[in-house]
Amino acid sequence: MPKVTQDHLDARRQQIIDAARRLFATQGFARTSMSDLVNASGLSNGAIYRYFASKDEIITAICDQATHAFPADLTPDVIHRFLQHIRALAREENHARLVAQIYAEAAVSPALGEVVKAQLDQLRSSIVGLLPDREPVDAQQIAEAFVALCHGYTQQLAVRGDVDPSPYAAALVRIAKL
């Protein structure tokens, strides 16, 4: 009997995660059943449970894969392009709606809440690192407001649809005092 390669196992796991992303973004976490995931992924019930014991584990895996196309520096132009990127993800992949679902679940799931909290801590640390000439307290306050406004913009995209990033970019530039 042929041995299943790690690449094959990784691909099946990713297949489940990709299906879950689409479903969670379009119908929500609570309204997505494991049967829905089976149908959307094209895999069997047993295959899904081989990789994930629950939907909670799947959403945690989605968070673990989060990549932040966070800017390498903070300039008005870079901030605007960053928000344009968030807007594009919302349009093309329903990413803002997925983030809204993750935050809602993180509010009631301590384990997922810890994952999201760690990601937010990392984002704030990244911003502080982009403000080396600022006093530490000032840099931390800027980072806190910066992350909150970026996530607020994401939530606006999730609820309102396509939202112009210009006023958000202008506010972020003012917050960062650029």
N, C-alpha and C positions, 0 to 999 in steps of 0.2 A: 504494500500500500504506500503511495507516495506521501512524503512528509509535507505538511503545509508550511510554507516559508513565513518568516516574520514579516516580509513585505506584504504577503497576502493577508495576514492577520491585521496588520496596520491599515491596509486599504479597506478592509471590511469595517473596522472600527471607525475610520474616517467617513465611510459611506453612511453609517448610522448618525454620526455627528452632523454631517451635512444635511441629511433629511430632517433631523431635529431642529437645526437652525431655521430651515425654511418653515417648518410647521409652527414652531414656537413664535416666530415673527408674524405669521399670518393668522393663526388662530389662538395664540396664547398658550401658556404653559398648562394651565388648569384644564383647558379645553382639548388638549392633545392627549390622546390615550396611547398606551403601548401598542394597541392594534393599529392606530394611525401610523405610528413609527414603523411597524412591520410593513404595512402597505407602501408607505412612502420610500422606504429604504430598499424594498424588493427582497429583503431577507426574511428568514423565518423567525418565529418567536424565540426559539432556542438560540438562534444566532445572536439576536439582540441581547438576550440574558447571558450569553457567554461573555459579553464585553461589559455589560452594565446591569447591575442589580435593580436599578430604579431610574425613573426620570430625573431624580435629584442628582444621581451620578452623571447622567448625560449632560445636564446643564452645568455641572461643575467642570466637566471635560471641555465644554464650550468655552467657559471662562478661562480655563488653563491655557487654551490655545489663543487667547486674545493677543493680538499684536497691536501695538500702539504705534501708529505712524507719527509719533510725537516729534515736533521740530527739534532740530539740533541747535537752534539758536532762536532768540526772540527778537524779531523785527516786525514792524507793521505788515510788510508783505508776506513774511513767513506765517504769521498768525492768520492772515486772510486765506492763504492757500491751505492751511491746516483745516480751517472751518469749511472750506470748499470741499476738501477731502471727506470730511464727516458728512457733508450734504450729499456727495456722490455715493457714499456707502448707503446712506438712507434711501436714495432713489433706486440704486441698482440692486441692493441686497436686502432691503428692509432692515438694515442694521439698527436704526434708531428704535424701531418697534421691538426688536430682539433685546436691546439694552433695557428698554422699559420693562419688559417681562422679567429679565434677570434681576433688576432692582426690586421689582415687586416681590419676587420669590426670595431674594436675599433678606428682605425685611421680616420674613416669617421663618426662614430656615437658618438657624445659627451656623451650620457648617458652610453654607453658601455665603452667608453674611461675612464670615471670616475671609473667604476667598476674595470677595469684592472689596472688603476693607483693605486687604493687603495690596490689591491693585491700585486703589485710590491713594494709599500711602506711597506707592512707587511713583505714581504720576506726580504727586506733590513734591517728592524728593527730586524728580527729574527737573521740575521747574526751578526749585531752589538751586539746583546745580547750574542752571542757565542764568542765574543772577549773582555771580560771584562778587560783584562790586557792592552789593547791598548788605546792610546789617542783617544778621541772621533772623532776627524777629521780623523785620520788614520783608525779607525774602519769603519767610514762612507764611506771612499774612497774604502776600501777593499770590503765592502758590495755592493757598486755600481758596481764595476768591476765583482764581483762574480756573481751577478744576471745577468748582461749583458752576461757574458760568458756562464752561464747555459742556458739562452734563445737562445744564438747563437748556442749552441750545439743542442738544440731542433729544431731550424730552419734547421740546417744541416741534421738532421734526417728526417725532413719533405721533403726536396728536394732531398737529396742524397740517402736516404734509410738507411741501417744499417751501422752506423759509429762507429768505435772503440772509446770508451770514454777515452782511456789512455792518449792521448796528452792533452785533455781538463782537465782531472784530474790533470796531472802534472802542467799545467798552473795555475789551481785553487790553488794548494798547494803553488806554488811560490807567487801568488797574496796574499794569506793569510799569507805568511811567516811562514809556519809550519815546 
